[in-house]
Amino acid sequence: MNKILCSLLMCCLCVAPASAVEDSSLVDKGNQLWSEGKLELAESMYRSAIRQDPGAALPHARLAGLLLSQHRNDEARAEYQNAIMNDPEDPNLFLALAIVYLHEKSWSNAQAMVNIALELDPHRENSLKLQQYVATRMGAQQVDNGDDAAALPAIPQDAIHDSTPHGKTDTPH
């Protein structure tokens, strides 16, 4: 995976639903396990949280980030879509889904998700940065052979959220 996609992946892992007000102990356990590198157990915790409250966006978003970190794009996409169905007003979820589409090189779908995020919050700097990145990728798609990544501007690691899944400023995802 090239450096830009790695950077985008790090952005995606830090997306938290804006409306997540309450911490789920299962999600918290999943976050801890993820930070310890116990990915299978973390996934199990997130799935348990989903079974406990299928209408909550938070466990779907966290599970999606974990799946994406393992290059399980199809599953990650489905979980971000579930999160969006449960919280359609959170622009971060649309940005995260855009990153999944970027991993799949589905530029127009990525652009559509960024556009929705911008409709929800027109002044969100992260959306504007990702919009610029997607536009650059769309313009370079004809010459993209995997080696031209150095010529493209890198999206900042904090383009979506300025924390890490296990950092001190992390909010439950």
Beta strands, then each sheet from edge to edge (+ up, - down):
end
